[in-house]
Amino acid sequence: MHTNSQQARHRRGFSLIELLITLAIIGILASIAYPSYQNHVLKSNRTEAQNALLEILAKQQNFFSRNMSYTLDLVNGLNYTYPVVTPGGLYSIAAATCNAPFSNGIANCVELTATAQGRQVPDGDLIINSAGAKTGNW
């Protein structure tokens, strides 16, 4: 049977071993959760580039229907400001002539590239062309 003084001694708090074990568990959980969180953030930011590319491609299709050619000039041709970047500033967007064998220059095919910038660089670039071919982490 324990006396009151012995019971009080056992109720004072955590021992150093208990505290170290708790900290070790928290460290292990954090080392697992943080990389997953970072991947989730990259994936969420990627939608910014996907939406911008699809919007610009739709404007390219509209430009094509009026001019029978696509445009490399996103500023004057499609009324974007220079430089063309996504709202969060994580991607820079440019247009180029397709390298595909079926393309005969800008009149038939345009390729849009969203180049990752800043903290988004590990996710890589996204590319889409007017034929619908996509490259990157779509």
N, C-alpha and C positions, 0 to 999 in steps of 0.2 A: 504494500500500500504506500502510495506517495503522500508526502506531506505537502502542505500548501506552498512552501518555499521551493520544493522540487518541481511542482506543477507550474509555478510562475516562471522558473528558469527555462522550461521547455516551450513556453508560449511567447517568448520575447521576440522572435522573428526568424528569418531564414539563416541557415548556416552558409558559410562561404561555399561549400560544395554544392548546395542546392542552387545558390545564385549562379555559380559557374556553369552548372548543367543547363539552367534556364537560358543563360546567354548563349551557350553553344547551340541549343535548339533554335533559338531565334536567328543566329547566324546562318545555320544550315537552311532554314526556311527562306531567309532573305537571299541567299546565294542561288536558290532555285527560282524564286519568284521574280527577282529583278530582271534577269535576261528575258523572261517571258513578257514582262511588262514593256521592256524596250522594243521587242518584236511587235507587240500590239500597237505601240505608238507609231512605229514605222509604217505598219500596215494601214493605220487610220489616216496618216498623213498622205499616203499613196493615193487615196480617193480624191484628194485635192487635184493631183496631176491628171488622174483619169477623167474627172469631170471637165477640167480645162481643155484637155485634148479632144474630147468628144464635142465640146462646144465649138472649138476652133474648126474641127473637121466639118461640122454642120455648116458653119459659115463658108468654109472652102467649097462645099457642095453647092451652096447658094451662089457663090461667086462663079463657079464653073457653069451653072445653068444660064447665067447672064452673059458670060464671056467666052465660053467654049474652051476654057483653060483654067488651071488652078493658078494661084499666086504664091510666090515666095515672100512677098512683102506683106507681112502681117500688120504693119503699122498703117501704111497708106491703102493697101488693098482691102484690109478687113477692119480698119479703124481701132487697132489696139495701140496702147502707148508703148514706147520703147524704154527699157527692154521689156519684152513680154514675159512676165513672171506670174506665178499663181498668187492668189490673194495672201497666202501665208508666207510668200517669199521663199518657199522650199524647193521650187522647180523653176527653171528658165526654159522657155519654149521657143523653138525655132522650126522653120519649114525648109525642106530641101527636096530636090528632085529624087524620085524613087530610083533605086539601083536595080530594081527587078527587071528581068529580061523582057517582060511584056511592055514595059513603059518606054514611050518614045518622047521623053522629056516631060517638062512641067505641064504640057497640054493634056497629058493623059494620066499622070499620077503624081501625087504630092505625099511626102512623108513628114510627119510631125514628130519631133523629139522633145521630150520633157527631161531635161538634165537636172538630176538631183543636186541640191546645194546645201551647204551647212550641215546640220545634224542629220539630214536625210540622205547624205551621200552613201552610207552603208546599204541602203535599199536599192540603189542602182537607178538607171535611166529607164524610161518608158518610151516606146516607139509605136506609132500606128500610121498606116498609110491609107490612101483613099480606096484601095482595094479591100480594106478590112483586115489586113495582116497586122498582127500585134507581136511585139517583142518586148521582153522584160517581165516584170512581176505583175502582170495583169491579174 
